[in-house]
Each structure stands twice: as structure tokens, then as C-alpha cells.
Amino acid sequence: MEKLKRSLGSFVVPLLSIILAFVIGGIIMAALGANPFDAVKYLFQGAFGSKANIGTTLTKATPLMFTSLCACFAYKCGVFNLGGEGQFLMGSIAAFVTAYFSGVTGFAGVLLALLAGTLAGGIWGMIPGLLKIGRGQNEMIISIMLNYVATLFMGVLYTSWIRDASVPQTPAVDDLVKLPRVITGMRFTWGFVIAVVVGLVLYYVLFWTSGGFKLRAGGYNMTASRFNGIHVKRCMLTSFIISGAIAGLGGGAELLGTQFRLINGFGAGYGFDGVAMALIGQLHPIAAAQVQRQRALRPRCGQDELQPVHPLGVLCAKVQPVRAGHKFGAAALPLNDLDVHLKTFLSVFCLIVQPLPGSCQCGLLLHKFLRFGILPEGAFHG
């Protein structure tokens, strides 16, 4: 009976949190003079209203599934890996270099590129692991710093070393090494299927194998694990490598399935957004993978990405003026500003969803993560 109550609680709490988030968002929209019911209707229509929209939603959810699984696996093993974005980018870089220069095409070429991305992500994730177990360094700070290193290294590639003529981007990979689509007429590729399989495998490994038990035991109580013969440092390093490999695999799948080239803004925000979704999924591999599909309801927003005639853009146009002379006219919105508002709103969701009392480690992680990744500067003090 007690186990049933815990299971129901783990399901009901996130569900009520999502409902409460919609209620709060509706109140804010109503206060701005917009109709929240229309906004929710258009939001779901845009994500699931047609076969093409469903494919787009799954496409946007795929990279976030990988980065959230990366964060989930690391946390279950007792370490905080906030370098998912850097590992994602290094996996993308390795997959591109392999696909572009190896000359191998077809299924073998795709497999080789994905394996290269997985290996690169694992190596990039191993760096903070080695520094933690060898020098006692803070893995969160190291992994965040490595995100910038990976971003700048990618910039060197597409602006200098492998630049496509005068355009600051790399050439596209060959059509024969692109991930095929699962269903004709829908954008999502086999990368989504790989992400689902990875989530199921992680769940099985963590909760149904002796190796997974050792990894989780080392995270729950290092001292007790040492006395029971578990090599804690080895478990820590293994968790960093595997979590980095998951993100690297996601980077390779995103490059071969969606982007096809390295370009400015590629992979931006996927790491921290993945951590946020992992927290909403209460750091459970399967739950986090499910949350990504809801997360994909929000459009990916960036400095150069405008989504004309989007309901959220129309609603927020009352607050933020349109850039004069933009080709999309009055329906357009500088979504980089909208992105800040939505990320702030998302941080409130995280605070509601994550049951902080009695979970000091989760609370500490959430506090530090929100300071670095989501909330605007000044939202937290001290």
C-alpha cells in the first residue's frame, strides 16, 4: 500500500504541477488582455494539429531527450553533469568530421558517425570526472566551463578550418549519411527512436542490473559503498563517461538527422534545457524522456529565429514592440525576449514540480542550476 501511494504521488505531483503552471500562465495572459484559452488551443494545434506538426514536435524533442537522459543518469549516480551541451556539441563535431571526411556512406557511414559522436561525448564527459576524482574539483563548474570551450571550438571549425566558401558554416554532409525519416511526410528521424531506446536501456541498467545498483549506491552513500567493496571513484568516472556519451550520441543524431552542418547557434541551450526537463521528470529516465515532448510545445527561440504568426508571439506582441521594417510585419516578435520570459516561467515550473523538502541535494542542484542557466541575473541573491 505504501509503495502504491509513493507511485501515485510521483505521478500526481508532476501532473498537478503542469496543470498549475497552465493556470498561472493563463492568469498572466488574461492580465495582459489576451485570451488564454485561445493561446492553449493554438499551442496544442501547432504541436499536434496535423501529421506534419507532430513530426516537427518530435524532431524538436529529440535532442532534449538525449541531454535530459544525460543529466538523469549522472544524477542517479551521485554526480552533477551540467556539461551536456558541450558533450552534445563535441558529439556533433565528431559525427560531422567522420561523415564528411571518412568517405563511408550508407548504413555503415551513419553508424560510424554516431559511434564517433558517442565516443567524443564520452571523452568530453570524462574530463570533469577525472578532475573530480583526481583533484577534487567541482564537477558543475568544470562541466559548465567546458560548454564554452566546445562552443568556441565549433566556431573555429565553421568560420575557419572547414568553412563553406564565404558563408560562416561548414558544408553539409552527404545525403547518403543522413538519418532517414521514420514515416514519410513527418520530419522526425530515427534519432527519436534511438532516444527512446536509450531511455529504456538506461532504466533497465540503473534499476535492474547489479552494475546499475552499484552506480546508484555510490551516489546515495559513498562511505557505505566503500565499506561494501564498491569502487566509488570508478563508478563516478563511469557515470561521467556514460552520461557524456549519451549527449554525444544525441549531438550526432541531431547533426545527421536535422541540421546536417555546423553553424552558428547549433545546439545552443540544449544542455540546460535538458537539465530543467530532467528535474521536471524528477530525474527518472523514462519520465524525463516523456517530459521532452511537452517541452517541445515551446518553440526553439534564438537570436536569428523568428516564428511568424505563432500564438505566443501574437499574445506577447502586446508587451514587446516589433522591430521596424521586419519582413514578417506586425505578427513578428523578437523571440529572444520571449525566450527570456519563457525560461523564467519554466524556472517557476521547476520549483513547483521538484519536491524540495527532504531532498537537499536536489534543492542545491536546482538552486545552482537556476542561477547559472535559467533565471535572469538578480533573481537569486546570496
N, C-alpha and C positions, 0 to 999 in steps of 0.2 A: 504493500500500500504506500509506504514511504517513497519507494522508488518510482511508483506511478505519479505521485504528487510532484516529485522533482522533475520528471519528464514533462508533465503538463506545464509546470512552471517555466521550464526552459523554452517551451513553445509559446505559451501565452504572453510572457513578458515582452519578447520582441514584437509579437503581433500587436499588442496594445500600444507599444511604443510607436510603431508605424502609424497606427490609427491616430494616436495623439499628435504625431508630427503633422499629419494631414490637417487635423483640426486647427493646430496653431498656425499652419501656413494659410489655411482658409480665413482665419481671423485677420491675419496681416493683409491678405489680398482685399478682403472686404473693407478694411480700414483705408486702403488706398483707392477705394471706389470701383474695384473690379469684381466680377462675378466669379467666386472660387469654384462653383460647380462647373462652369464652362471651362475653366482652366484645367480641372481634373479630367473632364471629358476629353478635351483636346489632347491632353498629355497622354492618356491611355490610347486614344485613337492614333496618335502619332507613333506610338511604340508597337501597338498590336492591332491596328485597324486594318491592315492588309498583309498579304503574304510578303511583299517587299519590305514593309515596315518591321515585321517580325524578324526577318533576316538581318536587317540593319541593327535592331536591338541586340540580337545575339552576337553580331560582329563587334559591337561596342563593348559588350560584356566580357568577351573572351580574354583580352589582356588583363582586365581587372580580376578575373578569376584566378589567373596564374599568380599575380602579385599578392592577392589575399591568401591564397594557399601557401605561398612562401612565408608570409607573416604568421599564419596559423601554425605551421609546422615548427618554426623556430620557437614560438612562444610555448607550445606544448612541451618542448624540450628544455625550457627554462632560460632561453636567451631571447634578446630583443633585436631582431634584424630589421632595421629601418632603411636598409640599403637595397630594397627590392627594385627601385627604379634604376640604380646603377647596374645591378646584375641583369635587369631586363635589357638595358641598352647594350651591355657587353655581349649578351647573347645575340642581339640583333646584329651587332657589328660582326661577330664571328660567323653567323649564318650568312650574312651578305658576302663577306670575303670568300667564304668557302663556295657559295653558289656562283659567284661571279668569276673567280679565278681557277677553280678546280677543273672546269670543263665537263664535270659529270652531270648528266641530265636524267630526267625521268624519276622514277621512284627512288632509285639509288641516290640521285643528287639531292632530292628533298630530304631523305633520311640522313645523308651525310651532313647537310647543312643544319638540320635540327640537332643532331648529335654534337656538332661543333658549338652551337649556341648553348646547349645544356652544359657542355664542358667548360665553356668560357664563364657562364654564370656561376658554376660551382667554384671555379678558381677565384673569381672576384669575391664570392661569399666567404671563401677560406681565409682571405686576408684579415678581416676583423676577428675571425675566430682564432687565428694564430696569435694576433696581438693580445687578445683577451686572456687566453690560457698561458701564453708565454711571458707577457709583460704586465698583465693585469689591467690593460687599458679598457676604457668604457666602450663597449661594442656599439652603442647607439650613436655616439659622436663619430666614431671611426666610419661606420657604415653610411652615415649622412654625408660626411666629407667625401667618401668615395663616389657618391652620386654625382657630385660636381666634377670630379675627375673624369668619370665616364662620359658625362655630357660634353665636356671640353674636348676630350679625345675624339668623340664622334664629330664634333665641329671641325677639328683638324682634317678629318677624312673627307667630309663633303665640301669643304672650302678650299682644300689644297691638294692633298695626296691623291684622292680618287674623284676629283671634281669633274662634273659633266659639262665640258666646254666652259661657257661663260656663266652658267647657271649654278648657284651655290647648292648643289645637291649631287649625289652620286648617280651614275647610270642605273637604270632598272635591271633587275635580274632577268635572266632568260625566261620566256614563257614556259619552258619545259621543266623548270624547277619551282614553279609557283604551286602553292597548295590548292587543290581543286575544291570547288564548292560541293557541299553535301547534297543540296537539292537545287535543281535548275530553277532559276528565277529568284533565288534567295541569296543574299550576299554572304552569309556565314559559310566558313570553310571547315575543313576537318580539324582546324585548330581548336574549335569549340568542342568537338568530340574528344580530342586529346585532353583538354582541360577537365572535362567531366570524368574521364578515365583516371586522370591523375588524382582528382579529389577522392574517388572511390578507393584507389590504391593506398593513398595516404591514410584514409580512415581505417582500412584493414591493417596496415602495417602498425599504426600507432596503438590500436586498441585490441588487436587480435594476434599479435606475434610477440615472442619473447624479446626480440630486439626493440620493438616499439615500447614495450614495458620498461626496458632499461633506459631508453631515452627519456621517457616521461618521469621515471623515478628519479633520474639525475636532475631533472628540472624541479621536481617537487621538494626534494630534500637531499642536498648534496652530501651532507655529513652522513646521514643514514645510508645513502647509496654506497659511499666509500666503505663503510663498515661491513656492507653486504657484498663486497667484492666487485662493485661496478666501477669501471674506469670512467670517472666523471668527465675528465678533460677530453678524453677521446669521444665521449658522447656529445660534448659541446661542439667540438670541431666537426663531427659528423653532421650535426644538425645544421650548422652554418653552411657546410658544403651542399647538403641536400636542398635546403631552402633556397640557396643561390642558384642551384641547378634548375629548380622549378621555375624561378623567374627568368633564367636564361632561356629555357625551353619556350616560355611564353614570348620572349622577345623574338626568337627565331620564327615562331609560328605567326606572329604579327607581321613580321617583315615579309615572309614568303606568302602570306595569305591576304594581306590588306594593302600595305604601303609599298612594297617591292623595292624601295630605295631608302637611303638615309637622307634626311632632310631636316631643316630647322624645325624644332618643336616636336620631333618624333619621340613618342614615349613620355612626354612631359606630364608629370602629375600622376602617372600610373602607380608609382610606388606608395606614395602617401595615401592616395585614394583607396588602394588595396588594403592598407592597414586599417583605415577607417571602416571599410566594409567588413574586414575580419573582426573588428570589435563589435560591430552591429550583429554579426553572426555568432557572437560570444565565443570567438576563436575556435570554432568547430569546423573541420574541413568541409563537410557536406553543407552545413548551414551557410558558411561563407560563400561557397560556390552559388548557392541559391540566391543570396542577397545581391550578387553582382547583376542578376537580370533585372532586379528592381532598380539598382543603381544606374543601369543603362537607360532608364527612363529620362534621366537628366542629360541634356546634350553635352558633348565634349566641347568645352569652350576654350578658346585661346586668343592670342593677340590678333592672329590673322584669320580666325574662323568666325564668320557671321552666319547666323541661321535666320534667313528672312521669313516673315510671316509665321514664326513659331509662337504658340500661345503665351509661353512665359515671356518671350520678348515683347509681345504686344502688351501684356499686363504691366511689365516693368518700364515700358516706354513712357508711362506717366511720370516716372521718377527720374530716369536718366534721359537727357535730350539726345537726339540723333545727331551723328556727325553730319555736318552740312555737305551737300553735294555727293553723298554716297550713292552708288549705283542702285542700291535696293530701295532707296526712297524712304518714306515715312515709316514703313514697317520694320526697318532695320534697327538694331540695338547694339551698342558696343558691349558685347557679351563678356569681355574681360572684367567689366564692372559687375555684371550679373554673376559671373563665376565667383567673385569675392563674396557676394551676398549669399549665394547658394552654399558655398563652403562653410560660411559662418553658420548658416542654418543647419547644415549637416553636422557640424560640431555639437549643436544642441541635441540632435538626434542621438549622437553617440553618448552624450551624458545621460539621456533618458534611458537608452537601451542597456547600457552596461551597468549591472548592479554593483556599484562601487562598495557599499558597506560589506565588510567581511572579506574584501578582496583587495588588499592594499597594493599588491603588485600590479593588478590591472589598473587601479586608480593612478598609481605612479606613472605607468606607461601612458595612459590616456592623457594625463596632465602634461607630461613632457612632449608627447606627440602633438597635442593641440597647440602647444606653444611654438613648436618648430614648423608644423605643416599646415594647419588649417586656420586657426583663429587669427584675425589681423593683429598686428603689433599693438600691445597695450591692453589686450583683452584679459591677459593674466598678468598679475604683478606679484613679485616676491618669489 
